[in-house]
Amino acid sequence: MKDYYVNKNPQSNGDHEVHHEDCNYLPSVENRRYLGLFSNCSGAVQESKKTYPRSNGCYFCSRECHTG
């Protein structure tokens, strides 16, 4: 289980990236929103989509949820 966060700032393509707590690309505290404790990125991305419909897993820490 890991804590997951979403970047409040969208990427250039409009996606909001979801990161786990150990990601090297975790946004700064003021630029992230806590999503909760999850066993994998799928649940975290689904939670993020409630606020940011265009959510996507980080390529580096949540690759299995990264769609492009």
CNS distance restraints for C-alpha pairs under 8 A (distance, minus, plus):
assign (resid   1 and name CA) (resid  37 and name CA) 6.21 0.50 0.50
assign (resid   1 and name CA) (resid  38 and name CA) 5.29 0.50 0.50
assign (resid   1 and name CA) (resid  39 and name CA) 4.28 0.50 0.50
assign (resid   1 and name CA) (resid  40 and name CA) 7.17 0.50 0.50
assign (resid   2 and name CA) (resid  20 and name CA) 6.35 0.50 0.50
assign (resid   2 and name CA) (resid  21 and name CA) 6.52 0.50 0.50
assign (resid   2 and name CA) (resid  37 and name CA) 5.37 0.50 0.50
assign (resid   2 and name CA) (resid  38 and name CA) 5.61 0.50 0.50
assign (resid   2 and name CA) (resid  39 and name CA) 6.34 0.50 0.50
assign (resid   2 and name CA) (resid  40 and name CA) 7.61 0.50 0.50
assign (resid   3 and name CA) (resid  20 and name CA) 5.75 0.50 0.50
assign (resid   3 and name CA) (resid  21 and name CA) 5.37 0.50 0.50
assign (resid   3 and name CA) (resid  34 and name CA) 7.72 0.50 0.50
assign (resid   3 and name CA) (resid  35 and name CA) 7.39 0.50 0.50
assign (resid   3 and name CA) (resid  36 and name CA) 5.54 0.50 0.50
assign (resid   3 and name CA) (resid  37 and name CA) 4.40 0.50 0.50
assign (resid   3 and name CA) (resid  38 and name CA) 6.42 0.50 0.50
assign (resid   4 and name CA) (resid  18 and name CA) 6.87 0.50 0.50
assign (resid   4 and name CA) (resid  19 and name CA) 5.63 0.50 0.50
assign (resid   4 and name CA) (resid  20 and name CA) 4.29 0.50 0.50
assign (resid   4 and name CA) (resid  21 and name CA) 5.85 0.50 0.50
assign (resid   4 and name CA) (resid  34 and name CA) 6.29 0.50 0.50
assign (resid   4 and name CA) (resid  35 and name CA) 5.44 0.50 0.50
assign (resid   4 and name CA) (resid  36 and name CA) 5.69 0.50 0.50
assign (resid   4 and name CA) (resid  37 and name CA) 6.28 0.50 0.50
assign (resid   4 and name CA) (resid  38 and name CA) 7.05 0.50 0.50
assign (resid   4 and name CA) (resid  41 and name CA) 7.78 0.50 0.50
assign (resid   4 and name CA) (resid  44 and name CA) 6.29 0.50 0.50
assign (resid   5 and name CA) (resid  18 and name CA) 5.67 0.50 0.50
assign (resid   5 and name CA) (resid  19 and name CA) 5.34 0.50 0.50
assign (resid   5 and name CA) (resid  20 and name CA) 6.19 0.50 0.50
assign (resid   5 and name CA) (resid  21 and name CA) 7.26 0.50 0.50
assign (resid   5 and name CA) (resid  26 and name CA) 7.85 0.50 0.50
assign (resid   5 and name CA) (resid  32 and name CA) 6.08 0.50 0.50
assign (resid   5 and name CA) (resid  33 and name CA) 5.39 0.50 0.50
assign (resid   5 and name CA) (resid  34 and name CA) 4.53 0.50 0.50
assign (resid   5 and name CA) (resid  35 and name CA) 5.18 0.50 0.50
assign (resid   5 and name CA) (resid  36 and name CA) 7.41 0.50 0.50
assign (resid   5 and name CA) (resid  44 and name CA) 7.86 0.50 0.50
assign (resid   6 and name CA) (resid  16 and name CA) 6.47 0.50 0.50
assign (resid   6 and name CA) (resid  17 and name CA) 5.64 0.50 0.50
assign (resid   6 and name CA) (resid  18 and name CA) 4.34 0.50 0.50
assign (resid   6 and name CA) (resid  19 and name CA) 6.16 0.50 0.50
assign (resid   6 and name CA) (resid  32 and name CA) 5.45 0.50 0.50
assign (resid   6 and name CA) (resid  33 and name CA) 5.30 0.50 0.50
assign (resid   6 and name CA) (resid  34 and name CA) 6.67 0.50 0.50
assign (resid   6 and name CA) (resid  35 and name CA) 6.87 0.50 0.50
assign (resid   6 and name CA) (resid  48 and name CA) 6.65 0.50 0.50
assign (resid   7 and name CA) (resid  16 and name CA) 5.63 0.50 0.50
assign (resid   7 and name CA) (resid  17 and name CA) 5.54 0.50 0.50
assign (resid   7 and name CA) (resid  18 and name CA) 6.50 0.50 0.50
assign (resid   7 and name CA) (resid  19 and name CA) 7.86 0.50 0.50
assign (resid   7 and name CA) (resid  26 and name CA) 7.95 0.50 0.50
assign (resid   7 and name CA) (resid  27 and name CA) 6.10 0.50 0.50
assign (resid   7 and name CA) (resid  31 and name CA) 5.86 0.50 0.50
assign (resid   7 and name CA) (resid  32 and name CA) 4.53 0.50 0.50
assign (resid   7 and name CA) (resid  33 and name CA) 6.51 0.50 0.50
assign (resid   8 and name CA) (resid  16 and name CA) 6.65 0.50 0.50
assign (resid   8 and name CA) (resid  31 and name CA) 5.36 0.50 0.50
assign (resid   8 and name CA) (resid  32 and name CA) 5.25 0.50 0.50
assign (resid   8 and name CA) (resid  33 and name CA) 6.44 0.50 0.50
assign (resid   9 and name CA) (resid  16 and name CA) 6.54 0.50 0.50
assign (resid   9 and name CA) (resid  31 and name CA) 6.63 0.50 0.50
assign (resid   9 and name CA) (resid  32 and name CA) 8.00 0.50 0.50
assign (resid  10 and name CA) (resid  14 and name CA) 5.05 0.50 0.50
assign (resid  10 and name CA) (resid  15 and name CA) 5.20 0.50 0.50
assign (resid  10 and name CA) (resid  16 and name CA) 4.62 0.50 0.50
assign (resid  10 and name CA) (resid  17 and name CA) 7.36 0.50 0.50
assign (resid  11 and name CA) (resid  15 and name CA) 5.33 0.50 0.50
assign (resid  11 and name CA) (resid  16 and name CA) 6.20 0.50 0.50
assign (resid  11 and name CA) (resid  17 and name CA) 7.47 0.50 0.50
assign (resid  14 and name CA) (resid  54 and name CA) 6.81 0.50 0.50
assign (resid  15 and name CA) (resid  54 and name CA) 4.89 0.50 0.50
assign (resid  15 and name CA) (resid  55 and name CA) 5.23 0.50 0.50
assign (resid  15 and name CA) (resid  56 and name CA) 6.18 0.50 0.50
assign (resid  16 and name CA) (resid  52 and name CA) 6.76 0.50 0.50
assign (resid  16 and name CA) (resid  54 and name CA) 6.18 0.50 0.50
assign (resid  16 and name CA) (resid  55 and name CA) 4.63 0.50 0.50
assign (resid  16 and name CA) (resid  56 and name CA) 6.11 0.50 0.50
assign (resid  17 and name CA) (resid  55 and name CA) 5.84 0.50 0.50
assign (resid  17 and name CA) (resid  56 and name CA) 5.01 0.50 0.50
assign (resid  17 and name CA) (resid  57 and name CA) 5.46 0.50 0.50
assign (resid  17 and name CA) (resid  58 and name CA) 5.40 0.50 0.50
assign (resid  18 and name CA) (resid  41 and name CA) 7.76 0.50 0.50
assign (resid  18 and name CA) (resid  44 and name CA) 7.20 0.50 0.50
assign (resid  18 and name CA) (resid  45 and name CA) 6.36 0.50 0.50
assign (resid  18 and name CA) (resid  48 and name CA) 7.50 0.50 0.50
assign (resid  18 and name CA) (resid  55 and name CA) 6.93 0.50 0.50
assign (resid  18 and name CA) (resid  56 and name CA) 6.02 0.50 0.50
assign (resid  18 and name CA) (resid  57 and name CA) 4.76 0.50 0.50
assign (resid  18 and name CA) (resid  58 and name CA) 5.55 0.50 0.50
assign (resid  18 and name CA) (resid  62 and name CA) 7.43 0.50 0.50
assign (resid  19 and name CA) (resid  23 and name CA) 6.22 0.50 0.50
assign (resid  19 and name CA) (resid  25 and name CA) 7.59 0.50 0.50
assign (resid  19 and name CA) (resid  26 and name CA) 6.00 0.50 0.50
assign (resid  19 and name CA) (resid  57 and name CA) 6.70 0.50 0.50
assign (resid  19 and name CA) (resid  58 and name CA) 5.69 0.50 0.50
assign (resid  19 and name CA) (resid  61 and name CA) 6.26 0.50 0.50
assign (resid  19 and name CA) (resid  62 and name CA) 6.58 0.50 0.50
assign (resid  20 and name CA) (resid  26 and name CA) 7.36 0.50 0.50
assign (resid  20 and name CA) (resid  41 and name CA) 7.82 0.50 0.50
assign (resid  20 and name CA) (resid  61 and name CA) 6.59 0.50 0.50
assign (resid  20 and name CA) (resid  62 and name CA) 7.41 0.50 0.50
assign (resid  21 and name CA) (resid  26 and name CA) 7.07 0.50 0.50
assign (resid  22 and name CA) (resid  26 and name CA) 7.54 0.50 0.50
assign (resid  22 and name CA) (resid  61 and name CA) 7.98 0.50 0.50
assign (resid  23 and name CA) (resid  60 and name CA) 7.45 0.50 0.50
assign (resid  23 and name CA) (resid  61 and name CA) 5.63 0.50 0.50
assign (resid  25 and name CA) (resid  60 and name CA) 7.88 0.50 0.50
assign (resid  27 and name CA) (resid  31 and name CA) 5.75 0.50 0.50
assign (resid  27 and name CA) (resid  32 and name CA) 5.78 0.50 0.50
assign (resid  28 and name CA) (resid  32 and name CA) 6.45 0.50 0.50
assign (resid  35 and name CA) (resid  44 and name CA) 6.33 0.50 0.50
assign (resid  35 and name CA) (resid  47 and name CA) 6.53 0.50 0.50
assign (resid  35 and name CA) (resid  48 and name CA) 6.60 0.50 0.50
assign (resid  36 and name CA) (resid  44 and name CA) 7.20 0.50 0.50
assign (resid  37 and name CA) (resid  44 and name CA) 7.98 0.50 0.50
assign (resid  38 and name CA) (resid  43 and name CA) 6.34 0.50 0.50
assign (resid  38 and name CA) (resid  44 and name CA) 6.34 0.50 0.50
assign (resid  39 and name CA) (resid  43 and name CA) 7.78 0.50 0.50
assign (resid  40 and name CA) (resid  44 and name CA) 7.16 0.50 0.50
assign (resid  41 and name CA) (resid  45 and name CA) 6.04 0.50 0.50
assign (resid  41 and name CA) (resid  57 and name CA) 6.89 0.50 0.50
assign (resid  41 and name CA) (resid  62 and name CA) 5.95 0.50 0.50
assign (resid  41 and name CA) (resid  64 and name CA) 7.61 0.50 0.50
assign (resid  41 and name CA) (resid  65 and name CA) 6.25 0.50 0.50
assign (resid  42 and name CA) (resid  46 and name CA) 6.27 0.50 0.50
assign (resid  42 and name CA) (resid  65 and name CA) 6.28 0.50 0.50
assign (resid  43 and name CA) (resid  47 and name CA) 6.17 0.50 0.50
assign (resid  44 and name CA) (resid  48 and name CA) 6.13 0.50 0.50
assign (resid  45 and name CA) (resid  49 and name CA) 6.18 0.50 0.50
assign (resid  45 and name CA) (resid  55 and name CA) 6.24 0.50 0.50
assign (resid  45 and name CA) (resid  56 and name CA) 6.41 0.50 0.50
assign (resid  45 and name CA) (resid  57 and name CA) 6.59 0.50 0.50
assign (resid  45 and name CA) (resid  65 and name CA) 7.54 0.50 0.50
assign (resid  46 and name CA) (resid  50 and name CA) 6.96 0.50 0.50
assign (resid  47 and name CA) (resid  51 and name CA) 7.73 0.50 0.50
assign (resid  48 and name CA) (resid  52 and name CA) 5.78 0.50 0.50
assign (resid  48 and name CA) (resid  53 and name CA) 7.38 0.50 0.50
assign (resid  48 and name CA) (resid  55 and name CA) 6.27 0.50 0.50
assign (resid  49 and name CA) (resid  53 and name CA) 4.20 0.50 0.50
assign (resid  49 and name CA) (resid  54 and name CA) 6.48 0.50 0.50
assign (resid  49 and name CA) (resid  55 and name CA) 5.63 0.50 0.50
assign (resid  56 and name CA) (resid  65 and name CA) 6.48 0.50 0.50
assign (resid  56 and name CA) (resid  66 and name CA) 5.51 0.50 0.50
assign (resid  56 and name CA) (resid  67 and name CA) 6.45 0.50 0.50
assign (resid  56 and name CA) (resid  68 and name CA) 7.95 0.50 0.50
assign (resid  57 and name CA) (resid  61 and name CA) 7.72 0.50 0.50
assign (resid  57 and name CA) (resid  62 and name CA) 5.01 0.50 0.50
assign (resid  57 and name CA) (resid  63 and name CA) 6.26 0.50 0.50
assign (resid  57 and name CA) (resid  64 and name CA) 7.40 0.50 0.50
assign (resid  57 and name CA) (resid  65 and name CA) 4.57 0.50 0.50
assign (resid  57 and name CA) (resid  66 and name CA) 4.28 0.50 0.50
assign (resid  57 and name CA) (resid  67 and name CA) 7.28 0.50 0.50
assign (resid  58 and name CA) (resid  62 and name CA) 4.91 0.50 0.50
assign (resid  58 and name CA) (resid  63 and name CA) 6.03 0.50 0.50
assign (resid  58 and name CA) (resid  65 and name CA) 7.40 0.50 0.50
assign (resid  58 and name CA) (resid  66 and name CA) 5.84 0.50 0.50
assign (resid  59 and name CA) (resid  63 and name CA) 4.57 0.50 0.50
assign (resid  59 and name CA) (resid  66 and name CA) 5.52 0.50 0.50
assign (resid  62 and name CA) (resid  66 and name CA) 6.43 0.50 0.50
